[in-house]
Each structure stands twice: as structure tokens, then as C-alpha cells.
């Protein structure tokens, strides 16, 4: 048993993205998982896909938040005109499937900092957009094949 624990530890140190099903060590999936979680005390993390921020983005986001707070305070009926929306972007090329990729790291250390995939918006993808009004009206779904600029956004919500 101690030999298996050391074998798994070395394997994860060499390649932290080992699959429990295809661990390449001749161990069953359950044995691999048990050693990782109980003996080595590692936890599997899912790859996180996040938008790459450009240099001025944080300042722009903060300025938007300040404008929004001022608008809500100045117009009591503002929320009646607010549309809450969400979108899902589907890649049309071979980007990483975050549901199938795992990385093991020690418990309590948070998400591994190098286990992110950054992407640029607008790269060969289709976006599905849906909005919801305060009255409960659903807007969409709308399929957007190009960048969602002001003109396209206004077309969708009208």
C-alpha cells in the first residue's frame, strides 16, 4: 500500500492532470481516488475558463459600478427598466472542455493558480443571449454570431 501511495504521489507531481480512470499506474479508479483524497490529501479541481482582462478593464468595470449606484439612487423607478441578462458562449473550434479536465492539488490551498484557460472574446464562436425583466418577461434566446456591440444589443432588446 505504501508503494502505491508513493507511486501516485510521484505521478501527480510529474503530471497533476492525471485522470482517475486513466491513471496509467495499473490501479483501479477507486484505489487511485482513495489514495489521492485520503492518503495524499489532494483534491481534484476543474479547469476554470475565464475572460482575459485587458489593461484598462478593471478601471472601466469600477467606473461602471459607480455610475450604476448613482443611477439607482437618482431614479427610484430604474429597476423597473432593468434587464438582467446572461449569455453562454459556444466555441466552434477545439477549445478545452473544462468538464473533462482535472488537476489535483493539496486541500486548503485554493484553486491551483496555473489551472485557468484564458480566452479572447470573438474568436470563432456563437453566443446565446437571454434577458429577464423585473415583470418576469423572458427576452430570447437570441443567437449572436458576431460581437455584441451597442447596435446589436439594442436590436435584441427591442
ABEGO torsion letter per residue (X at the ends): XAAAAAAAAAAAAABAABBAABAGAGBBAAAAAAAAAAAAGBBBBBBBBBBBBBAAAAAAAAAAAAAAAAAAAABAAAAAABBBBBBBBBBABBBBBAAABBBBBBBGAEBBAABBBBBBBGBGBBBBBBBBBAAGBBBOBBBBABBBBAAAAAAAAX
